[in-house]
Amino acid sequence: MFARKNLPSLALSVASRLDEATSTGLARVLGWAGFYPGVVGFGGYASQTRARVLARVVMEDRVGERSWLTQRRGWRQFFDAQVPFQPVLVTCGQAQKVVFTDGGGYVDIELEGHGLEPGWQVASIQPLNAVDVQRMGVREGDRLYPSSDVEGASAAGESLLRVGRAEEGRVLGRIRAAKSVDIPLRVIGDDERYGVVSDIDDTIIVSMIPRLLTAAKHALMERVSDREAVPGMAGFLRRVARFNLYPSVQEKHTERKESSSGAHGRQANSLPVMYLSTGPWNLVPGLREFLRRTDFPMGAFLMTDFGPSNTGWFRSGVEHKKRELRRLVRTFPNIQWILVGDDGQHDPEIYAEFAREFPKNVALIAIRSLSQFEQLMAHGTLDPISLGELEKIPDHIPRLYGEDGFRLGRAVAALVPQPPDPQRLTGYLDR
């Protein structure tokens, strides 16, 4: 009996070790062939005291070159050679930390004391030479500084960093480092009170998840640039992200404001947007291009990874979403979230549970209603599978439904029968 109960965990451990060994071996072979560790930046978010930075290190022939994903068939996104336990230097404003990627090559790190202003900012990640790091015994807490000595930089894009240890008061040596990659980061100010969380599949992009054949066609066969957006959702999220329920009241002010400010000022006047999905991190470069092409608001990505975890062979998408929503509340306890999803899978159930657990942190729930055909393709029946859960949330939280972004936009505007006072709105935007 004991052996049977422990067999799955043993098998998972063996599979995980085998995957890490294979990835390490492949990275070493590609290194001999002239490839280098490069960073795929996923983005991040931050309060005014703590920042979360997300990325992955993979082997690349040209460090940081990922634009080919926007023009290639989707299946190529899933063939990356990740680099397990690769040392990297993460820098975010005044904060800096040397960390190691996990067994899948991922970086998910929090840094405190960054000192960045609210709005869109930039963090950076720089792969370090693993041999140099091991030889010098570099550990977390060591400070790395740019070095003027470039004689040791042997590869294209390489630089040198000096290693200093505060308690010893001296420079330990120099480490070779690959090209630094910028990571977009949304810093949410202490005085901000609202944010947006949006699902991706069948909410902003047509996917019909989880019908495997249809989903596989979208993810693996179509060009990223050819993905189809749900009608009206880009405009709906843009308006929500700008608190713009009445364009006639706000657009003229927004145009005047933007004409006298730079890109940073424009972004500072938008609500923070989080794209929360059960899709894999591999899709982020293509999704970012899709959002840019279809004019969705810029936002941070909170995705997951396929394959086995410590608890099972397949990761739970529902638990992933619940975990990330709770993490947002811990990081931003004063933010009220506008939750946007669809009724094709478990978004109503997830949002309802979150609203019951954190009623003060939910401003609005907007659900895109799939057609009967889409419902059939999504889960095999004609009716939503968890929509009734939203009837059990606190009465003060509005619940809106619409077949597309146009109908959701009209439903949101109908919440307030009269446009807000222009002077009060102007004062909000001028903060």
N, C-alpha and C positions, 0 to 999 in steps of 0.2 A: 504493500500500500504506500509506504513512504517513497519508494523508488518511483512509483507511477505518478505521485503528486509532484515530484521534483523533476520529472522528465521534461516537461515543456520548458521550464526555466533553464535547464541545462542545455536543451537544444537551442534556445534563444541566445544563450551566452556563446555557444559554439558558433552559431551563425553570425553573431556580431563580430566575434574575433576573426572569423574567416573573411568577412567583408572588409574589416579594417586592414588585415594583412594583404588582401588583394589590392585594395586601393593604394596602400603604401608601396607595394611592389610595382604597380603600374606607374605611379608618380616617379619612382626612381628610374624606371626604364625611359619614360618620357624626358626626364632630366638629362639622361645620356644622349637623347636625340635632339637636344637643343631647346626643349620647352622650359618654362619658368613658372613658379607659383604666381598666379595672378588673382586679383580680388574681384568678385562680383558683388557689388554693393546693393543691398536690398533696401536701405534707408534706415530710418529710426525716428524716435520721438523723445521729448525731454520735458521735464518740469524745469523750473528755474534753479533747481539744486541738483537734479539727477538726470542723466541721459542714458538711453538704451540704444545701442548701435547693433545692426544686424547685417551680416554679410556671409560670404562663403569663399573659400580659397580653392581654386582649381588650377590645373596645369594648362598653360596657354602658350601658343607660339609667339604671340604678340601680347605683351602684358596689358591687361585691361581692355583688350579689343573684343567687344561683345555686340557690336552693331549688326553683325551678319545675321543675328537671330531674327531681326525684323523682316528679312527678305528670304529666309529659308523655311522649308517645311517644318511644322511644329515638332516632329519626332526628334529632330536634332538637338532640341533643348534638353533631352533626357540623357544625352551621351556626353557627360562631363567626367573628367578624371579628378575627383576631389582629393585633397591633400590632408589626411588625418594628422592631428597633433602638430600642425605647422605653427611656429612662433610668428606672431605679428605684433606690430606696434599700433595701438589704437589711440588717436589723439582727438579730443573734443574740447575746443577752446583751451582753457587753462589746465584741463585734466588730461592725463596720459597714463596708459597702462600697457605693459607687456603681457599678452595672453597667448594661449595655445588653442588652436581649433579643436573641436571634438572629433569623434571617430568618423563623422560624415563630412568633415572639412568646414563645419559651420562656426561662425562667430556670433554669439549672443551675449553681449557684455553690458553691464551698467557702470557708469563712471559718475562720480560725485565732484562738485565744485568746478563745473565747466565755465561758469561766468558769462554765458552767452545771453544775448538779448532775445526777447520773444520774437517769433516769426520764423521764417525759413533760414537755417544756418547750414554749415557744412562741417562734418567730421571727416576724419581720414583714417585709412588703414594701410599699413605698409608691411609687406611680408619681410621677415628677417631670415638671414642665412642660418639654417638649422645647425650646421656644423659649427659655426662661430658661436652660436648661442650655447650649445652644449659644451664647447671647449672652455668658454668663459664662465659657465655656471650662472648665466643670467636668470633672474627670478623676478616674480611680480614685485613691483615697488622700485625696481631699478629705473633710473632716469636715463633716457637716451637723448643725445644732442647732435645736431648736424656737425659734421667734421669738415674742415677745410682741406684735409689731406685726401686727395682723390686717386692716389697711386694704387690703392688696393682695390678699386672698383674695376672688375675685369669684364663684366657683361653689360650689354646694352641696357640702359635704364637703371643700372645699379648706382647706389650712393653709399656713403660710409656714415655710420653713426658712432659717436663716442658713448661709452657706457660709464655712468657714474653711480656710486653708491653713497647715499647721504651720510650714513653712520661712519663710513670710513674716510670721507672727505677727500677722495681721490678718484682719478680716472682709471678704470680697470683695463680699458683697451678699446678696440674698434670692431664694429660688426658691419658686415656687408648687408645692404638692404635693397629690395627691389623697388620698383616705382610705386609711389604713394597714390592711392585711389580715393577720390572724394566721395563722401556718403551724404546725401541730403538728409537733413534732420529738422523736424518741426518742433521748435521750442514753444511750449504753451505757457503763457504768462500767468502769474498768480491772480490777476484780476479778470482772466477769461472765465466765462461761466458755461459755455456751450461747446459741444463738439459733435461730430458726425461719425457713426460707425456704419459701414455699408458692406453687405455681402457682395460677391462678384458673380458667380455662376447663376444665370437665369434672373439676376437682379439688375445688373448693368450690361452683361454680355450673354448672348444666347448660347446656352450649353446643353440644356436638357439632361443634366446630371440626375441620377447616376446610370441611366441606360447606357451600357458599356459601349455598344457599337456606335451610337450617335456621339457620345462623349469622346470616344477614341478618334472618330473622324475629325471633330473640332480640334482636339488637342494635338493629334499626331499627323494629320494630313493637310490641314489648311495652313496657308501662310498666315503668320501673325497679323500682318497688315490687312488681311481680308476678313478678320473676325467681325461679326455682326453685333452692333450695339442694340440693346433693348430701346425701342422708340421712346424718345422724350426723356430718358433717364439722365442724360448728360446735362440737359437744361435744368431738370429738377434738382440734381445735386449741386449744380452751380448756384442756383438760387438759394437753396437751403444753406450752403456753405457761406454765402454772403449775407445770411439773414434777410434775404431779398424776397419777401412774400408779395410785395407790391412793386413791380419794376418801375411804374410811373413815378413812385415816390422816391426810389433810391437810385435809379440808374443815372440820373443827371448828376446827383451828388457824387456817385462813384466815378463817373467820367471826369468830373472836375478834380476830384482827389487824385486820380491816377495821372492826370496830365501834369501834376506838380510833384510827383514822387517817383522813385525808382522801383525796380522789381521787388526789392525787400519791403518797401512800404505797401505795395499792392498786396503781397501775400500776408502782411501783418493784419490786414483788414478782413481776412477770411477766417472762418472757423476751422479748427483742425479737423482733418478727415483721416479716418483709419479704414483701410480696405481689409476686412477680416474674411478669410476664405479657408476652406478645407483643401484647396489646391496646393500643389507642391511648389517649393521655392524656385525650382527650375524655370517656372513660367514668368517670374517677375520681370526680366528684361523685356520680354515680348508684351506683357501686360502694361508696362510703363509706356511703351511705344503706342499701344492701343489707346490708352487714356489720352496721350498727347494728340494722336490723330483725330480722335472723336470728341475732343474738347471737354473731357471730364476734369474736375478739379484735381490738383496735385494732392497726394496723400501718402501716408506711410502704409506699408504692406505688412500684414500679419498672417503669414501662410504656415504650412506645416511640411512634413517630409513623409514620403512614402516608405514602406518597408517596416521591418520589425522594430519594436521598442523594448524597454525593460519589462513591460507588462503584457505584451502580446505580439503576434505576428503582423497584425495590421493596426495602425494607429486610429483612434477614434476621432473623427471629425467633430462630433458633437462636444466631446470633452475638450478638444482643442479650443473651440469657440468659447465655451464657458470659462475655461482657464484664462484666456486672454482678456475677456471682459472683466473678470475679477481683478486681474492685474492692472487694468486701466483705472479701476476705482481706487486701488491702493495707491497708485502713482498720482492720480488727480482726484482727490476726494471731493473737490468743490465743483467738478464739471458735471453738467447734465447732458446726457448723450441723446442724440436723435438717432434712433436705430432703424436702419433700412434693410429690408430683406425680401424674400419671396415665400410663397406658401407651397412650393414644390417639394420641400423636404422639411427640415426641422427648425428653421428660423423662428416661426411663431412660438414653438415650445421653448427654445433657448432664450428668446427675448422675454417671454412671459415669466420664466423662472428668475431671470436677472431682475426684472421689474419688481417681483415680489420680494426678492432678497435685498435690493437696493432701490426702493421707490423714490428716494430723493435724488438719485443719479440718472433718472430717465425723464427726458422732456417730452418725447414723442416716439411712437412706433409707427412706421410706414411700411406696409406690406404690398408688394406687387403680386396681384392675383393672376396666376397662370391660367391659360385657357384649358378646356377639358382635354384637348389634344396634347398640350404640353404636360398636363398632369399625367396622362396615360403614358407618355414617353418617359416621364421622370420617375414614376414609381409603380406603374402598372394599373392604377385605378383612375376614375374620372374625378374624384373629389380630393380636396386637400387632406393631408394625413394628420395635421396637428393644429389646425387653425382655431379650434375651439379653446385652446389654452389661453388665448388672449382675452377671453371673457372673464378670466379669473384674476386679472391684475387689478391694482388699485384704480378706483374710478377717476381720479384726477389726471391720469395719464391718457392722452388722446391716442386713439388707434385709427389709422387711416388705411384704406384699401383702394387699389386702382389697377387696371390692366396694364398700364404703361406709365411713363413719367408725366405725360400730359395730364392724365386723370389724377395722379397723385398730387401734381402741382395745384390743380383746381381744388382738391380736397384740403390741402394745407391752407390755401388762401381763404377757404370758407370757414376756417376755425376762428378768424377774426373778421367780423362783418364790416368793420371800417378800417381804412388804412391808418397806421400809427401816425402820431404827430410828427411832421417833418423836422421840427426843431429838436425834438427829443432824439430822433433817429440820427440827425446830423451830429449831435453831441456824442452819441455812442460811437459813430464811425471816426470821429476826430480824436478819440482817446489814443 
